[in-house]
């Protein structure tokens, strides 16, 4: 048998490699990696929470640390390792933003704002402030900047209440 070019077709391999298998394999490995990453982060958070609870033996009933790891804790833990949220590592800004989320958590849940969306809103608000004031991309957050972002979040909450009535 000869092909159209006059060559011998019997010695040519019939199997054609499909890139679909490789793509599926890569997707499976990526999913496994993400799953493993989440589980290791969760273990690290649990260890940190256990360490904090063992350090604070003298807590009262009203000031007991939470024994449960919430979605906001996980989101902030992941965000602190992300360069886009570099400002959360400065000072007590992360704790202040977390406190603001917990104060308005029921409202945020009602309107589908997850802890990740909340963090994105914080980042976008801070980026907006930096752009307005011609700041460099990695300038640190200062109290004046925090106040702008805090006011922005308060305005968001106020708009939700006004628009959807509460």
Secondary structure, 3 states (H helix, E strand, C coil): CECCCCCECCCCCCCCCCHHHHHHHHHHHHHHHHHHHHHHHHHHHHHHHHHHHHHCCCCCCCCCCCCCCCHHHHHHHHHHCCHHHHHHHCCCHHHHHHHHHHHCHHHHHHCCCCHHHHHHHHHHHHHHHHHHCCCCCCCCCCHHHHHHHHHHHHHHHHHHHHHHCC
